[in-house]
Amino acid sequence: MPPSAGMPPSAGILCILVGMLSLTISDAIAKWLGGMYSPPQILFLRAAIALPFVAAVVLALGGRQALRTRHPGIHLLRGAINVVSACAFYGSLRYLPFAEATAISYAAPLCVTVLSVIVLKERVDAMRWGVIVLGFAGVLLIVRPGASSFQAAALLPLVTAVLYAAMMITARAIGPGESFLTMAFYIVVAQLVCSAAVLPWFWRSPDPTHWPFFAGVALFSTAGLSLITQAFRIAPASVVAPFDYTGLIWATLLGWIFWRETPDLMTSVGAVIIVAAGLSIILRESMRADRKPR
């Protein structure tokens, strides 16, 4: 989708900055709730609360035709992948510092490139393979397998990154015929259906005082995704995409404020390497897109 005419790129940057802050707040609330409720229950209530708002926005912007899809099976598959991915991330937040889990999950762009080679048979040059290896070296610095400080839970956000990449790859099967509004609506519907399927094994009656926090997870995540989408509509992807990594700054700040978590040197170096690798892939993809004939 081309950037909106008449809107300065700074408006897109502002949208993605606030959007990433909103998503990080949602994750921080989920981390707190995770001490009392299972990830599938948090995800189910997030989807149940968010769905009416998402449906209203989709109807307002796209009308009833935005609710029609020719790919219900793919949407359901993406919803199942999304549920497992989000549950892995929420589960990791029980055991890992907030910034550490967030940093590992930012390996997703690297995983997208690897899966595009395996699944879509795309060709990747030596430089991009080098960037991918560098990025995963950053992940290893944070996870530190074999070290005395290693936690198996550190693998969960890596699972999140791989499954998020799988979601992006499956989106290719839907093609450009369906709008983003349709995809946004059905990912929430599928998330609700798939999490409900396992809910009987995980349900715990929520404390009445916790309902505002469940609502916060839903509303902040919905607002965040909406603002990020708007950012890409307003400004070129090459301008706004790098600001996606500000989520790591917010996660570090919120982790310190609420849990007094301070990333150690190895985690900080690993996070910087992951961000640098992700930015390299984003910028190279933007340059390739600019070189394509219009």
Secondary structure, DSSP 8 states (H G I E B T S, - for coil): ----TT--HHHHHHHHHHHHHHHHHHHHHHHHHTTTS-HHHHHHHHHHHHHHHHHHHHHHHH-GGGG--S-HHHHHHHHHHHHHHHHHHHHHTTTS-HHHHHHHHTTHHHHHHHHHHHTT-----HHHHHHHHHHHHHHHHHH-TTSTT--GGGGHHHHHHHHHHHHHHHHHHH-TTS-HHHHHHHHHHHHHHHHHHHGGGT-----GGGHHHHHHHHHHHHHHHHHHHHHHHHS-HHHHGGGGGHHHHHHHHHHHHHH-----HHHHHHHHHHHHHHHHHHHHHHHHHHHS--
